Structures are given as C-alpha cells and as structure tokens.
Amino acid sequence: MKRTPEYVEGPEAWTRFETAMKAAIAVPHAEIQRRIEEERKRSTANPNRRGPKSKKKRDGHGPAVSLPS
C-alpha cells in the first residue's frame, strides 16, 4: 500500500517550515563541521566504497637530490 505524501497549505505550512528552519539553525557551525569530518573519516575507512578513490598522501619522500638554486 502506497502512502500519499502529506501536503499542507496555508498558515500551518509556514509554521511547520519556520519550526524546521529554527531547528536547523540552532545547531552550531562547529558541530556541523565535526559531523562532516566524522562522516568523511568513516567513508574513507570503508574499503568497499563506491565512486572515485582519494589519492594516498606521500610520506615525505621528496627528490633524491636537491637541485642547486
């Protein structure tokens, strides 16, 4: 059985929208950044993840001989 989406019009729609936006704005930016970083770490730790793989960072191996300047 399919559920039909609930459509609300009029003043109640505005009230619901305003309540949702106040809840979203109440979260501090630092908290959002922390959650994004956690998700990024969790995502890169998954060996079976789909999509482009990020490049591995090098361990500081530079040129064998430094060029005179």
PDB file of N, CA, C, O and CB in Angstrom:
ATOM      1  N   MET A   1       0.843  -1.178   0.000  1.00  0.00           N
ATOM      2  CA  MET A   1       0.000   0.000   0.000  1.00  0.00           C
ATOM      3  C   MET A   1       0.887   1.240   0.000  1.00  0.00           C
ATOM      4  O   MET A   1       1.715   1.421   0.893  1.00  0.00           O
ATOM      5  CB  MET A   1      -0.959  -0.002   1.218  1.00  0.00           C
ATOM      6  N   LYS A   2       0.710   2.084  -0.998  1.00  0.00           N
ATOM      7  CA  LYS A   2       1.497   3.307  -1.095  1.00  0.00           C
ATOM      8  C   LYS A   2       0.914   4.384  -0.191  1.00  0.00           C
ATOM      9  O   LYS A   2      -0.301   4.551  -0.085  1.00  0.00           O
ATOM     10  CB  LYS A   2       1.553   3.801  -2.547  1.00  0.00           C
ATOM     11  N   ARG A   3       1.806   5.098   0.446  1.00  0.00           N
ATOM     12  CA  ARG A   3       1.356   6.236   1.249  1.00  0.00           C
ATOM     13  C   ARG A   3       1.416   7.470   0.371  1.00  0.00           C
ATOM     14  O   ARG A   3       2.384   7.676  -0.361  1.00  0.00           O
ATOM     15  CB  ARG A   3       2.228   6.418   2.544  1.00  0.00           C
ATOM     16  N   THR A   4       0.400   8.273   0.444  1.00  0.00           N
ATOM     17  CA  THR A   4       0.423   9.525  -0.305  1.00  0.00           C
ATOM     18  C   THR A   4       1.146  10.566   0.537  1.00  0.00           C
ATOM     19  O   THR A   4       0.934  10.635   1.748  1.00  0.00           O
ATOM     20  CB  THR A   4      -1.023   9.999  -0.672  1.00  0.00           C
ATOM     21  N   PRO A   5       1.993  11.375  -0.082  1.00  0.00           N
ATOM     22  CA  PRO A   5       2.699  12.394   0.685  1.00  0.00           C
ATOM     23  C   PRO A   5       1.723  13.415   1.263  1.00  0.00           C
ATOM     24  O   PRO A   5       0.677  13.707   0.684  1.00  0.00           O
ATOM     25  CB  PRO A   5       3.740  13.094  -0.191  1.00  0.00           C
ATOM     26  N   GLU A   6       2.092  13.932   2.393  1.00  0.00           N
ATOM     27  CA  GLU A   6       1.230  14.903   3.064  1.00  0.00           C
ATOM     28  C   GLU A   6       1.579  16.303   2.569  1.00  0.00           C
ATOM     29  O   GLU A   6       2.716  16.757   2.700  1.00  0.00           O
ATOM     30  CB  GLU A   6       1.380  14.810   4.612  1.00  0.00           C
ATOM     31  N   TYR A   7       0.604  16.963   2.010  1.00  0.00           N
ATOM     32  CA  TYR A   7       0.776  18.337   1.553  1.00  0.00           C
ATOM     33  C   TYR A   7      -0.021  19.245   2.468  1.00  0.00           C
ATOM     34  O   TYR A   7      -1.209  19.026   2.706  1.00  0.00           O
ATOM     35  CB  TYR A   7       0.329  18.505   0.069  1.00  0.00           C
ATOM     36  N   VAL A   8       0.649  20.264   2.977  1.00  0.00           N
ATOM     37  CA  VAL A   8      -0.005  21.206   3.876  1.00  0.00           C
ATOM     38  C   VAL A   8       0.094  22.579   3.237  1.00  0.00           C
ATOM     39  O   VAL A   8       1.161  22.981   2.773  1.00  0.00           O
ATOM     40  CB  VAL A   8       0.640  21.189   5.311  1.00  0.00           C
ATOM     41  N   GLU A   9      -0.996  23.281   3.214  1.00  0.00           N
ATOM     42  CA  GLU A   9      -1.011  24.628   2.657  1.00  0.00           C
ATOM     43  C   GLU A   9      -1.532  25.596   3.706  1.00  0.00           C
ATOM     44  O   GLU A   9      -2.140  25.205   4.702  1.00  0.00           O
ATOM     45  CB  GLU A   9      -1.876  24.691   1.374  1.00  0.00           C
ATOM     46  N   GLY A  10      -1.276  26.854   3.454  1.00  0.00           N
ATOM     47  CA  GLY A  10      -1.799  27.898   4.328  1.00  0.00           C
ATOM     48  C   GLY A  10      -0.861  28.219   5.476  1.00  0.00           C
ATOM     49  O   GLY A  10       0.337  27.943   5.409  1.00  0.00           O
ATOM     50  N   PRO A  11      -1.411  28.804   6.528  1.00  0.00           N
ATOM     51  CA  PRO A  11      -0.580  29.244   7.659  1.00  0.00           C
ATOM     52  C   PRO A  11       0.139  28.093   8.360  1.00  0.00           C
ATOM     53  O   PRO A  11       1.235  28.276   8.889  1.00  0.00           O
ATOM     54  CB  PRO A  11      -1.435  29.983   8.663  1.00  0.00           C
ATOM     55  N   GLU A  12      -0.474  26.912   8.366  1.00  0.00           N
ATOM     56  CA  GLU A  12       0.168  25.774   9.028  1.00  0.00           C
ATOM     57  C   GLU A  12       1.467  25.387   8.317  1.00  0.00           C
ATOM     58  O   GLU A  12       2.433  24.988   8.967  1.00  0.00           O
ATOM     59  CB  GLU A  12      -0.790  24.569   9.072  1.00  0.00           C
ATOM     60  N   ALA A  13       1.492  25.502   6.993  1.00  0.00           N
ATOM     61  CA  ALA A  13       2.702  25.185   6.234  1.00  0.00           C
ATOM     62  C   ALA A  13       3.833  26.128   6.640  1.00  0.00           C
ATOM     63  O   ALA A  13       4.968  25.690   6.830  1.00  0.00           O
ATOM     64  CB  ALA A  13       2.434  25.283   4.709  1.00  0.00           C
ATOM     65  N   TRP A  14       3.533  27.397   6.770  1.00  0.00           N
ATOM     66  CA  TRP A  14       4.555  28.361   7.173  1.00  0.00           C
ATOM     67  C   TRP A  14       5.053  28.061   8.575  1.00  0.00           C
ATOM     68  O   TRP A  14       6.254  28.143   8.832  1.00  0.00           O
ATOM     69  CB  TRP A  14       4.009  29.787   7.102  1.00  0.00           C
ATOM     70  N   THR A  15       4.161  27.719   9.479  1.00  0.00           N
ATOM     71  CA  THR A  15       4.537  27.415  10.855  1.00  0.00           C
ATOM     72  C   THR A  15       5.466  26.201  10.893  1.00  0.00           C
ATOM     73  O   THR A  15       6.468  26.208  11.608  1.00  0.00           O
ATOM     74  CB  THR A  15       3.283  27.162  11.718  1.00  0.00           C
ATOM     75  N   ARG A  16       5.137  25.166  10.129  1.00  0.00           N
ATOM     76  CA  ARG A  16       5.970  23.965  10.096  1.00  0.00           C
ATOM     77  C   ARG A  16       7.341  24.272   9.492  1.00  0.00           C
ATOM     78  O   ARG A  16       8.360  23.791   9.986  1.00  0.00           O
ATOM     79  CB  ARG A  16       5.273  22.850   9.295  1.00  0.00           C
ATOM     80  N   PHE A  17       7.365  25.073   8.425  1.00  0.00           N
ATOM     81  CA  PHE A  17       8.618  25.445   7.793  1.00  0.00           C
ATOM     82  C   PHE A  17       9.489  26.247   8.753  1.00  0.00           C
ATOM     83  O   PHE A  17      10.685  25.988   8.885  1.00  0.00           O
ATOM     84  CB  PHE A  17       8.356  26.243   6.518  1.00  0.00           C
ATOM     85  N   GLU A  18       8.885  27.213   9.414  1.00  0.00           N
ATOM     86  CA  GLU A  18       9.626  28.061  10.343  1.00  0.00           C
ATOM     87  C   GLU A  18      10.201  27.247  11.498  1.00  0.00           C
ATOM     88  O   GLU A  18      11.334  27.487  11.915  1.00  0.00           O
ATOM     89  CB  GLU A  18       8.725  29.171  10.883  1.00  0.00           C
ATOM     90  N   THR A  19       9.444  26.296  12.014  1.00  0.00           N
ATOM     91  CA  THR A  19       9.918  25.433  13.094  1.00  0.00           C
ATOM     92  C   THR A  19      11.106  24.591  12.635  1.00  0.00           C
ATOM     93  O   THR A  19      12.079  24.436  13.373  1.00  0.00           O
ATOM     94  CB  THR A  19       8.785  24.525  13.592  1.00  0.00           C
ATOM     95  N   ALA A  20      11.030  24.047  11.421  1.00  0.00           N
ATOM     96  CA  ALA A  20      12.125  23.232  10.892  1.00  0.00           C
ATOM     97  C   ALA A  20      13.384  24.067  10.693  1.00  0.00           C
ATOM     98  O   ALA A  20      14.484  23.605  10.995  1.00  0.00           O
ATOM     99  CB  ALA A  20      11.714  22.580   9.568  1.00  0.00           C
ATOM    100  N   MET A  21      13.239  25.290  10.190  1.00  0.00           N
ATOM    101  CA  MET A  21      14.402  26.142   9.963  1.00  0.00           C
ATOM    102  C   MET A  21      15.042  26.572  11.285  1.00  0.00           C
ATOM    103  O   MET A  21      16.268  26.641  11.380  1.00  0.00           O
ATOM    104  CB  MET A  21      14.003  27.374   9.147  1.00  0.00           C
ATOM    105  N   LYS A  22      14.243  26.856  12.284  1.00  0.00           N
ATOM    106  CA  LYS A  22      14.799  27.232  13.589  1.00  0.00           C
ATOM    107  C   LYS A  22      15.586  26.068  14.184  1.00  0.00           C
ATOM    108  O   LYS A  22      16.624  26.275  14.812  1.00  0.00           O
ATOM    109  CB  LYS A  22      13.673  27.669  14.556  1.00  0.00           C
ATOM    110  N   ALA A  23      15.095  24.843  13.989  1.00  0.00           N
ATOM    111  CA  ALA A  23      15.809  23.671  14.497  1.00  0.00           C
ATOM    112  C   ALA A  23      17.134  23.494  13.763  1.00  0.00           C
ATOM    113  O   ALA A  23      18.136  23.131  14.380  1.00  0.00           O
ATOM    114  CB  ALA A  23      14.943  22.404  14.351  1.00  0.00           C
ATOM    115  N   ALA A  24      17.152  23.745  12.457  1.00  0.00           N
ATOM    116  CA  ALA A  24      18.383  23.591  11.680  1.00  0.00           C
ATOM    117  C   ALA A  24      19.395  24.677  12.035  1.00  0.00           C
ATOM    118  O   ALA A  24      20.591  24.401  12.121  1.00  0.00           O
ATOM    119  CB  ALA A  24      18.074  23.630  10.177  1.00  0.00           C
ATOM    120  N   ILE A  25      18.940  25.878  12.237  1.00  0.00           N
ATOM    121  CA  ILE A  25      19.832  26.997  12.544  1.00  0.00           C
ATOM    122  C   ILE A  25      20.379  26.898  13.967  1.00  0.00           C
ATOM    123  O   ILE A  25      21.432  27.465  14.260  1.00  0.00           O
ATOM    124  CB  ILE A  25      19.098  28.327  12.357  1.00  0.00           C
ATOM    125  N   ALA A  26      19.688  26.195  14.848  1.00  0.00           N
ATOM    126  CA  ALA A  26      20.103  26.092  16.243  1.00  0.00           C
ATOM    127  C   ALA A  26      21.382  25.268  16.414  1.00  0.00           C
ATOM    128  O   ALA A  26      22.038  25.365  17.451  1.00  0.00           O
ATOM    129  CB  ALA A  26      18.987  25.481  17.065  1.00  0.00           C
ATOM    130  N   VAL A  27      21.743  24.465  15.424  1.00  0.00           N
ATOM    131  CA  VAL A  27      22.954  23.642  15.522  1.00  0.00           C
ATOM    132  C   VAL A  27      24.167  24.521  15.222  1.00  0.00           C
ATOM    133  O   VAL A  27      24.213  25.151  14.166  1.00  0.00           O
ATOM    134  CB  VAL A  27      22.892  22.419  14.539  1.00  0.00           C
ATOM    135  N   PRO A  28      25.154  24.578  16.127  1.00  0.00           N
ATOM    136  CA  PRO A  28      26.337  25.409  15.903  1.00  0.00           C
ATOM    137  C   PRO A  28      27.157  24.914  14.702  1.00  0.00           C
ATOM    138  O   PRO A  28      27.172  23.724  14.389  1.00  0.00           O
ATOM    139  CB  PRO A  28      27.212  25.428  17.163  1.00  0.00           C
ATOM    140  N   HIS A  29      27.830  25.852  14.045  1.00  0.00           N
ATOM    141  CA  HIS A  29      28.628  25.535  12.864  1.00  0.00           C
ATOM    142  C   HIS A  29      29.743  24.544  13.202  1.00  0.00           C
ATOM    143  O   HIS A  29      30.047  23.661  12.400  1.00  0.00           O
ATOM    144  CB  HIS A  29      29.222  26.814  12.265  1.00  0.00           C
ATOM    145  N   ALA A  30      30.349  24.681  14.370  1.00  0.00           N
ATOM    146  CA  ALA A  30      31.423  23.771  14.774  1.00  0.00           C
ATOM    147  C   ALA A  30      30.911  22.329  14.871  1.00  0.00           C
ATOM    148  O   ALA A  30      31.623  21.389  14.517  1.00  0.00           O
ATOM    149  CB  ALA A  30      32.023  24.214  16.126  1.00  0.00           C
ATOM    150  N   GLU A  31      29.699  22.164  15.341  1.00  0.00           N
ATOM    151  CA  GLU A  31      29.100  20.824  15.452  1.00  0.00           C
ATOM    152  C   GLU A  31      28.873  20.229  14.071  1.00  0.00           C
ATOM    153  O   GLU A  31      29.116  19.040  13.864  1.00  0.00           O
ATOM    154  CB  GLU A  31      27.766  20.883  16.232  1.00  0.00           C
ATOM    155  N   ILE A  32      28.416  21.030  13.132  1.00  0.00           N
ATOM    156  CA  ILE A  32      28.190  20.559  11.768  1.00  0.00           C
ATOM    157  C   ILE A  32      29.511  20.155  11.144  1.00  0.00           C
ATOM    158  O   ILE A  32      29.591  19.105  10.508  1.00  0.00           O
ATOM    159  CB  ILE A  32      27.496  21.642  10.914  1.00  0.00           C
ATOM    160  N   GLN A  33      30.559  20.969  11.311  1.00  0.00           N
ATOM    161  CA  GLN A  33      31.877  20.655  10.768  1.00  0.00           C
ATOM    162  C   GLN A  33      32.414  19.356  11.367  1.00  0.00           C
ATOM    163  O   GLN A  33      33.010  18.549  10.655  1.00  0.00           O
ATOM    164  CB  GLN A  33      32.856  21.808  11.036  1.00  0.00           C
ATOM    165  N   ARG A  34      32.205  19.147  12.680  1.00  0.00           N
ATOM    166  CA  ARG A  34      32.669  17.933  13.346  1.00  0.00           C
ATOM    167  C   ARG A  34      31.968  16.709  12.767  1.00  0.00           C
ATOM    168  O   ARG A  34      32.611  15.689  12.520  1.00  0.00           O
ATOM    169  CB  ARG A  34      32.428  18.021  14.863  1.00  0.00           C
ATOM    170  N   ARG A  35      30.664  16.800  12.550  1.00  0.00           N
ATOM    171  CA  ARG A  35      29.909  15.674  11.994  1.00  0.00           C
ATOM    172  C   ARG A  35      30.344  15.371  10.568  1.00  0.00           C
ATOM    173  O   ARG A  35      30.435  14.205  10.185  1.00  0.00           O
ATOM    174  CB  ARG A  35      28.409  15.967  12.030  1.00  0.00           C
ATOM    175  N   ILE A  36      30.613  16.403   9.782  1.00  0.00           N
ATOM    176  CA  ILE A  36      31.075  16.198   8.402  1.00  0.00           C
ATOM    177  C   ILE A  36      32.424  15.490   8.406  1.00  0.00           C
ATOM    178  O   ILE A  36      32.642  14.569   7.618  1.00  0.00           O
ATOM    179  CB  ILE A  36      31.178  17.551   7.646  1.00  0.00           C
ATOM    180  N   GLU A  37      33.328  15.908   9.283  1.00  0.00           N
ATOM    181  CA  GLU A  37      34.653  15.291   9.356  1.00  0.00           C
ATOM    182  C   GLU A  37      34.558  13.835   9.803  1.00  0.00           C
ATOM    183  O   GLU A  37      35.270  12.981   9.275  1.00  0.00           O
ATOM    184  CB  GLU A  37      35.555  16.077  10.313  1.00  0.00           C
ATOM    185  N   GLU A  38      33.689  13.543  10.770  1.00  0.00           N
ATOM    186  CA  GLU A  38      33.494  12.158  11.204  1.00  0.00           C
ATOM    187  C   GLU A  38      32.995  11.295  10.051  1.00  0.00           C
ATOM    188  O   GLU A  38      33.482  10.183   9.847  1.00  0.00           O
ATOM    189  CB  GLU A  38      32.505  12.095  12.377  1.00  0.00           C
ATOM    190  N   GLU A  39      32.037  11.802   9.308  1.00  0.00           N
ATOM    191  CA  GLU A  39      31.490  11.051   8.179  1.00  0.00           C
ATOM    192  C   GLU A  39      32.553  10.847   7.099  1.00  0.00           C
ATOM    193  O   GLU A  39      32.614   9.779   6.491  1.00  0.00           O
ATOM    194  CB  GLU A  39      30.265  11.778   7.592  1.00  0.00           C
ATOM    195  N   ARG A  40      33.379  11.843   6.857  1.00  0.00           N
ATOM    196  CA  ARG A  40      34.444  11.728   5.862  1.00  0.00           C
ATOM    197  C   ARG A  40      35.439  10.641   6.264  1.00  0.00           C
ATOM    198  O   ARG A  40      35.860   9.845   5.425  1.00  0.00           O
ATOM    199  CB  ARG A  40      35.168  13.075   5.687  1.00  0.00           C
ATOM    200  N   LYS A  41      35.816  10.604   7.543  1.00  0.00           N
ATOM    201  CA  LYS A  41      36.743   9.587   8.018  1.00  0.00           C
ATOM    202  C   LYS A  41      36.124   8.205   7.923  1.00  0.00           C
ATOM    203  O   LYS A  41      36.788   7.251   7.516  1.00  0.00           O
ATOM    204  CB  LYS A  41      37.165   9.876   9.453  1.00  0.00           C
ATOM    205  N   ARG A  42      34.853   8.090   8.297  1.00  0.00           N
ATOM    206  CA  ARG A  42      34.158   6.808   8.231  1.00  0.00           C
ATOM    207  C   ARG A  42      34.042   6.337   6.782  1.00  0.00           C
ATOM    208  O   ARG A  42      34.167   5.146   6.497  1.00  0.00           O
ATOM    209  CB  ARG A  42      32.762   6.916   8.874  1.00  0.00           C
ATOM    210  N   SER A  43      33.805   7.265   5.886  1.00  0.00           N
ATOM    211  CA  SER A  43      33.651   6.933   4.470  1.00  0.00           C
ATOM    212  C   SER A  43      34.963   6.459   3.864  1.00  0.00           C
ATOM    213  O   SER A  43      34.975   5.488   3.107  1.00  0.00           O
ATOM    214  CB  SER A  43      33.128   8.137   3.697  1.00  0.00           C
ATOM    215  N   THR A  44      36.066   7.124   4.182  1.00  0.00           N
ATOM    216  CA  THR A  44      37.348   6.729   3.604  1.00  0.00           C
ATOM    217  C   THR A  44      37.859   5.433   4.212  1.00  0.00           C
ATOM    218  O   THR A  44      38.680   4.753   3.596  1.00  0.00           O
ATOM    219  CB  THR A  44      38.376   7.831   3.797  1.00  0.00           C
ATOM    220  N   ALA A  45      37.396   5.074   5.400  1.00  0.00           N
ATOM    221  CA  ALA A  45      37.829   3.832   6.036  1.00  0.00           C
ATOM    222  C   ALA A  45      37.139   2.608   5.435  1.00  0.00           C
ATOM    223  O   ALA A  45      37.585   1.483   5.661  1.00  0.00           O
ATOM    224  CB  ALA A  45      37.559   3.892   7.530  1.00  0.00           C
ATOM    225  N   ASN A  46      36.074   2.804   4.683  1.00  0.00           N
ATOM    226  CA  ASN A  46      35.337   1.694   4.088  1.00  0.00           C
ATOM    227  C   ASN A  46      36.059   1.224   2.824  1.00  0.00           C
ATOM    228  O   ASN A  46      36.133   1.977   1.853  1.00  0.00           O
ATOM    229  CB  ASN A  46      33.873   2.110   3.765  1.00  0.00           C
ATOM    230  N   PRO A  47      36.595  -0.005   2.811  1.00  0.00           N
ATOM    231  CA  PRO A  47      37.321  -0.469   1.627  1.00  0.00           C
ATOM    232  C   PRO A  47      36.404  -0.784   0.441  1.00  0.00           C
ATOM    233  O   PRO A  47      36.877  -0.853  -0.693  1.00  0.00           O
ATOM    234  CB  PRO A  47      38.126  -1.695   1.977  1.00  0.00           C
ATOM    235  N   ASN A  48      35.131  -0.974   0.676  1.00  0.00           N
ATOM    236  CA  ASN A  48      34.197  -1.342  -0.392  1.00  0.00           C
ATOM    237  C   ASN A  48      33.380  -0.165  -0.900  1.00  0.00           C
ATOM    238  O   ASN A  48      32.351  -0.362  -1.547  1.00  0.00           O
ATOM    239  CB  ASN A  48      33.268  -2.418   0.091  1.00  0.00           C
ATOM    240  N   ARG A  49      33.818   1.039  -0.622  1.00  0.00           N
ATOM    241  CA  ARG A  49      33.016   2.192  -1.015  1.00  0.00           C
ATOM    242  C   ARG A  49      33.035   2.405  -2.520  1.00  0.00           C
ATOM    243  O   ARG A  49      34.006   2.073  -3.200  1.00  0.00           O
ATOM    244  CB  ARG A  49      33.513   3.440  -0.312  1.00  0.00           C
ATOM    245  N   ARG A  50      31.959   2.956  -3.018  1.00  0.00           N
ATOM    246  CA  ARG A  50      31.833   3.206  -4.445  1.00  0.00           C
ATOM    247  C   ARG A  50      32.348   4.603  -4.774  1.00  0.00           C
ATOM    248  O   ARG A  50      32.514   5.444  -3.891  1.00  0.00           O
ATOM    249  CB  ARG A  50      30.369   3.045  -4.900  1.00  0.00           C
ATOM    250  N   GLY A  51      32.596   4.832  -6.054  1.00  0.00           N
ATOM    251  CA  GLY A  51      32.991   6.155  -6.511  1.00  0.00           C
ATOM    252  C   GLY A  51      34.493   6.306  -6.583  1.00  0.00           C
ATOM    253  O   GLY A  51      35.236   5.355  -6.339  1.00  0.00           O
ATOM    254  N   PRO A  52      34.942   7.512  -6.923  1.00  0.00           N
ATOM    255  CA  PRO A  52      36.383   7.730  -7.056  1.00  0.00           C
ATOM    256  C   PRO A  52      37.089   7.602  -5.712  1.00  0.00           C
ATOM    257  O   PRO A  52      36.586   8.056  -4.684  1.00  0.00           O
ATOM    258  CB  PRO A  52      36.658   9.106  -7.660  1.00  0.00           C
ATOM    259  N   LYS A  53      38.240   6.988  -5.737  1.00  0.00           N
ATOM    260  CA  LYS A  53      39.023   6.811  -4.520  1.00  0.00           C
ATOM    261  C   LYS A  53      39.953   8.016  -4.347  1.00  0.00           C
ATOM    262  O   LYS A  53      40.475   8.555  -5.323  1.00  0.00           O
ATOM    263  CB  LYS A  53      39.837   5.479  -4.568  1.00  0.00           C
ATOM    264  N   SER A  54      40.148   8.421  -3.111  1.00  0.00           N
ATOM    265  CA  SER A  54      41.048   9.538  -2.861  1.00  0.00           C
ATOM    266  C   SER A  54      42.484   9.058  -2.969  1.00  0.00           C
ATOM    267  O   SER A  54      42.784   7.898  -2.689  1.00  0.00           O
ATOM    268  CB  SER A  54      40.783  10.166  -1.473  1.00  0.00           C
ATOM    269  N   LYS A  55      43.367   9.955  -3.375  1.00  0.00           N
ATOM    270  CA  LYS A  55      44.767   9.594  -3.529  1.00  0.00           C
ATOM    271  C   LYS A  55      45.417   9.494  -2.159  1.00  0.00           C
ATOM    272  O   LYS A  55      45.082  10.250  -1.248  1.00  0.00           O
ATOM    273  CB  LYS A  55      45.508  10.619  -4.411  1.00  0.00           C
ATOM    274  N   LYS A  56      46.333   8.573  -2.018  1.00  0.00           N
ATOM    275  CA  LYS A  56      47.061   8.411  -0.762  1.00  0.00           C
ATOM    276  C   LYS A  56      48.099   9.521  -0.658  1.00  0.00           C
ATOM    277  O   LYS A  56      48.720   9.897  -1.652  1.00  0.00           O
ATOM    278  CB  LYS A  56      47.735   7.002  -0.673  1.00  0.00           C
ATOM    279  N   LYS A  57      48.280  10.035   0.543  1.00  0.00           N
ATOM    280  CA  LYS A  57      49.296  11.072   0.753  1.00  0.00           C
ATOM    281  C   LYS A  57      50.661  10.420   0.841  1.00  0.00           C
ATOM    282  O   LYS A  57      50.813   9.322   1.376  1.00  0.00           O
ATOM    283  CB  LYS A  57      49.002  11.900   2.035  1.00  0.00           C
ATOM    284  N   ARG A  58      51.638  11.112   0.312  1.00  0.00           N
ATOM    285  CA  ARG A  58      53.003  10.582   0.348  1.00  0.00           C
ATOM    286  C   ARG A  58      53.608  10.778   1.731  1.00  0.00           C
ATOM    287  O   ARG A  58      53.180  11.651   2.487  1.00  0.00           O
ATOM    288  CB  ARG A  58      53.881  11.263  -0.722  1.00  0.00           C
ATOM    289  N   ASP A  59      54.588   9.978   2.052  1.00  0.00           N
ATOM    290  CA  ASP A  59      55.213  10.022   3.375  1.00  0.00           C
ATOM    291  C   ASP A  59      56.412  10.943   3.432  1.00  0.00           C
ATOM    292  O   ASP A  59      57.346  10.686   4.192  1.00  0.00           O
ATOM    293  CB  ASP A  59      55.629   8.647   3.790  1.00  0.00           C
ATOM    294  N   GLY A  60      56.411  12.002   2.656  1.00  0.00           N
ATOM    295  CA  GLY A  60      57.501  12.959   2.705  1.00  0.00           C
ATOM    296  C   GLY A  60      58.670  12.588   1.839  1.00  0.00           C
ATOM    297  O   GLY A  60      59.748  13.164   1.986  1.00  0.00           O
ATOM    298  N   HIS A  61      58.495  11.636   0.930  1.00  0.00           N
ATOM    299  CA  HIS A  61      59.587  11.266   0.021  1.00  0.00           C
ATOM    300  C   HIS A  61      59.693  12.352  -1.044  1.00  0.00           C
ATOM    301  O   HIS A  61      58.799  12.511  -1.875  1.00  0.00           O
ATOM    302  CB  HIS A  61      59.345   9.849  -0.633  1.00  0.00           C
ATOM    303  N   GLY A  62      60.758  13.070  -1.010  1.00  0.00           N
ATOM    304  CA  GLY A  62      60.982  14.118  -1.989  1.00  0.00           C
ATOM    305  C   GLY A  62      62.003  13.666  -3.019  1.00  0.00           C
ATOM    306  O   GLY A  62      62.289  12.473  -3.113  1.00  0.00           O
ATOM    307  N   PRO A  63      62.546  14.572  -3.780  1.00  0.00           N
ATOM    308  CA  PRO A  63      63.568  14.195  -4.738  1.00  0.00           C
ATOM    309  C   PRO A  63      64.815  13.674  -4.018  1.00  0.00           C
ATOM    310  O   PRO A  63      65.145  14.124  -2.920  1.00  0.00           O
ATOM    311  CB  PRO A  63      63.924  15.389  -5.636  1.00  0.00           C
ATOM    312  N   ALA A  64      65.496  12.725  -4.648  1.00  0.00           N
ATOM    313  CA  ALA A  64      66.675  12.122  -4.025  1.00  0.00           C
ATOM    314  C   ALA A  64      67.803  13.135  -3.887  1.00  0.00           C
ATOM    315  O   ALA A  64      68.561  13.108  -2.916  1.00  0.00           O
ATOM    316  CB  ALA A  64      67.150  10.918  -4.837  1.00  0.00           C
ATOM    317  N   VAL A  65      67.909  14.032  -4.872  1.00  0.00           N
ATOM    318  CA  VAL A  65      68.979  15.024  -4.853  1.00  0.00           C
ATOM    319  C   VAL A  65      68.333  16.396  -4.960  1.00  0.00           C
ATOM    320  O   VAL A  65      67.495  16.629  -5.831  1.00  0.00           O
ATOM    321  CB  VAL A  65      70.013  14.785  -6.013  1.00  0.00           C
ATOM    322  N   SER A  66      68.724  17.300  -4.077  1.00  0.00           N
ATOM    323  CA  SER A  66      68.171  18.650  -4.176  1.00  0.00           C
ATOM    324  C   SER A  66      68.935  19.412  -5.258  1.00  0.00           C
ATOM    325  O   SER A  66      70.156  19.308  -5.373  1.00  0.00           O
ATOM    326  CB  SER A  66      68.251  19.399  -2.801  1.00  0.00           C
ATOM    327  N   LEU A  67      68.203  20.158  -6.024  1.00  0.00           N
ATOM    328  CA  LEU A  67      68.786  20.924  -7.125  1.00  0.00           C
ATOM    329  C   LEU A  67      69.364  22.227  -6.610  1.00  0.00           C
ATOM    330  O   LEU A  67      68.758  22.881  -5.761  1.00  0.00           O
ATOM    331  CB  LEU A  67      67.738  21.201  -8.214  1.00  0.00           C
ATOM    332  N   PRO A  68      70.545  22.618  -7.119  1.00  0.00           N
ATOM    333  CA  PRO A  68      71.110  23.914  -6.678  1.00  0.00           C
ATOM    334  C   PRO A  68      70.253  25.045  -7.221  1.00  0.00           C
ATOM    335  O   PRO A  68      69.751  24.965  -8.342  1.00  0.00           O
ATOM    336  CB  PRO A  68      72.596  24.079  -7.153  1.00  0.00           C
ATOM    337  N   SER A  69      70.086  26.083  -6.443  1.00  0.00           N
ATOM    338  CA  SER A  69      69.267  27.194  -6.899  1.00  0.00           C
ATOM    339  C   SER A  69      70.067  28.389  -7.323  1.00  0.00           C
ATOM    340  O   SER A  69      69.496  29.401  -7.732  1.00  0.00           O
ATOM    341  CB  SER A  69      68.326  27.595  -5.840  1.00  0.00           C
TER     342      SER A  69
END
